[in-house]
Every structure is written in C-alpha cells, then in structure tokens.
C-alpha cells in the first residue's frame, strides 16, 4: 500500500519508517520539495521511501497520515488541497498543544477538536483520529509497555475505522486493544487527555507507558 505522511518531525519520520519496514511505499511530505530533513530520511531509508511536498505526498498515497503539529495541521492540509484528500482515509495523530508561559495549553479544547476541524474543512476525507494518546515509540512498538493496554479510534466512517484498526495491528496493536469511541467528536476527549499524559511523563521520567481500560463484570 502507498502512504503519504505529512510532517518531518519525529512522529512523521518514525511512522513513515515503520511503514516502509512493513513493506509499504511511503512519501514523506513537507512544505517544500527540497526539505533537507525529508530528503535525508528518504536517502537513509531508501527503497520504497520518497520525499516531496505535502501535496505530492498526499497525491502519492492511497491513505494519508497527518503527523504535523496540531497548531499548523489545517495549514498543511490546505497546502495539500481537497482534491488529494477526497475519498481517502486521513489518519490524524496530531494534538493541538502549545506551551505558553511554560504550561501546556490546548486550542481548541472541550467544545471542539482538531479532528473535528479537519473533518469539517475536508468533508470528502475519511478522517480517523488515533495514536495521539501515546508516545511515538509506543505507537509503532506497543511491546515497550508490558501487559495489555489500549489505543482509541474515532471517526464518522465505520469502514475507515476498521481499516485503520487493521493497520494498527501491523504495528502490534491487537484489534481487541483498539477501542472505537464513536464519531469524530470523541477526538475532544482523546486530545484533552494530553495534559494528563504530559504530567504522568514528568512523574515517571519517561514516556514508555499507556493506559488499560477495564470494565466491571
């Protein structure tokens, strides 16, 4: 399968690299075609790895992964253009987090989410929110955290969520450990988890942790 991964930060490069390891063809997208980080990544990974603009990455992909910062996600997707997103699964892993005054701040928060904003801005895309509640190393290697623990997916397209759940299985997440929270409005909850995640990472001194959800009975 072909993937377009938007964003050359640690999250984008890690997800893109793991997809190439799994045998997929990946184009890592950035604002400019000559982005040195993207080109260095493509050269180092070689084979099925390519670099290009946001639009080129999305056009090349059967599915698109939004791995840019949440604060610039809409700008990056506008650079892609709706024509390159319509009908495609758009996996959104971003969080709208900033550190103003040294404290984490979410915008939007509570009454909206980046997942919802992306779906409204690109109604033809099949947006699935996932992976934004764990560190990037745990995203692609859940075995870093012992025992059973959970990921979440949400979105309006049931088939898209099923396909993303299968894709997460290739990363090592069993389907029973991926909880479907319903429509894209549930992205509010997973995005608002981030301040708690950050606090726990400070307390633990590392990011190799996750949560397990248990039901009574």
N, C-alpha and C positions, 0 to 999 in steps of 0.2 A: 504494500500500500504506500501511497505517497502522502507525506505530511508537509504542511507549511507551518513553521514555528516562528512566531513573531516575538522578537526580543533576544538580544545578545548577552544579557546578564547571566548570572549563574543558573537561574531556573531554566531559561531558554536553552542554554548550551547543554545542561545536564539532561533535560528531557529529549532534546534532539539527538544527543549522543547515544542515549539508551535505545531510542527508536532505530537508529542505524544498526546498533548491535543486534537488534531483534530482526534485522533483515529488511527494514523499510527504507524507502528513499526519502530524504529529508532536505528541504531548503530552509536555511536559517535566514530570516528576514530582518532587515534594519532600515533605518531611514534613507540611507544612501547605498548605492550598489558597491561602492568601494570601501565600505566599513572594514577597518583592519581587523577588528575582533572576529567578525563573521568570516572573513577570508582566511584568517589564521586557523579558526576552528575547522573550516571545510578542508583546508590543506592537511591539518593534523589527522582528522578522522578519515579523509579520503574515501574512495569508493563511491558510495551512494549519498555522500554529503555534498551539499551545494550552498552557495551564499547568494543573496540577492536583496532587492528592496522588499519592503513589506508587501507591496502589490505583487511582485514576482513570486514571492514565497507562497502567498495565498492562491495565486493562479495555478501554481505547480502542484498544490496539494489537493488530494481528494478530501482531506479534512484539515482544519486549521486549529492551531493551539495558540491562544493569546497568553503570552508569558511576559508581557511588558508590565511596568508598574501600573497599578490601578489609576494613579493620578493622570496618566497620559494615554490610557488604553483607548479612549474614544478617538483621540487624535490619530493614533496609529491605525486604527481600523478605518477611519475616514481616508487615510492615505492609501489603504488597500482598495476601498471602493466597494459598494454593494454588489456590483456585478461579479466580483471574485468571491463573494461570500454566499450569495443566494443559493439555497438548496444544500449547502454544505454543513456538516457538523462543525460547530465552533466551540471548542473546549476552552472555557475561561477559567484560568487558575490564579487570576490576579486578586489583590486586595487593595482597597483604596486607602492606604495607610501613609501617613506622613508623621514627622516628628517636629512639631512646632513647640518651641520652648523646652525641648528635651523630652517631651511626653508624647506617647503615641496618640494620634488623632485619626478618626475615620471620617471620610466625607465622600459619598453620602453615608448616612447611618440611620438605622431604625425605621424610617418611613420609605426608604429606597435602598438600592444596592447597585453595585457596578454591573452585576449580572443582569439585572432588570434594565438598566440604562442601555446596555449593549443590545439586548433583545429588542427594545423599543426603537433604537437607532437603526437596527438592521433586521427588520421583521422577516426577511427572507432567509436569514441564517437560523440554523437549528442549535441554539445556544444550550450548552450543558455546563453547569458550574460544578467543579470538583477539584480535588487536590490542594485547595487553598488552606486546609487546616493542619497540614504537616510540613515539616522542613523538606527541602528539595532532595536531600539524600534519602529520606524515608519515602518520598514519592516514588522513587524508582527502585527502592530496596526495603520493603516493609519488614524484612527479617532483621533489620538493625534494632527493632524493638521486639523483645521476646513476647511470646504469647499472642492471644487474639486481640486485635484492635480494629478500629473501624474508619472507613472513609465515607463521604457523603456525595451524592449526586442530586442535582435538581435541574428542572427544565420543563418546558412545555411539550416537548416531543418525546413520547414514550419509546419509540424505536431508537431514537438517537441516544437516549439514556442507556438502553440495552446494549447498544454497540459500544458505547464508552465503557460500560461495565466490563464487557468482554476484553476491551483493550487494556483496562486496568489489570485484568487477570494476567496478561502477558508481563506486566510489571511485577507480578507476585501477589496481587490482591485477590483472594478468592471471592467469588460472586457473593457469598453469604456475608462477607465482611464489608460490602459496599451497600450502604443504606440509602434508599430512594426517599428523599424528603418531600417529593411532590413538585409543584410548579416552580418557576424561576424566582418567585417572591421569597422562597426559602433561602435564597442566597443572602438575604439580610441577616439571617441567623448565623450562617457559617462565616460571613465576613465579620460580624460582631464578636465572634469567638477570638479573633486575633489579639486583642489586648490581653486577654487571659492567657493565651498561648505565650505571648512575649513575657508576661510576668513569671510563668512557670519556667521558661527557659533561663531566666535570670536566677531563679531559686535553685534549679538543678545544675546550672552551669554548663549545660549542653542542650542540644536540640533533638537528641535521639529519644523521643517519647511520643506517645499518642494516647488517645482515649479509647476505652472499650465501653460500649453501651449494653447494659443488661436489663432484661425485663423480668418482672416478677411472674411466677407461675410457669 
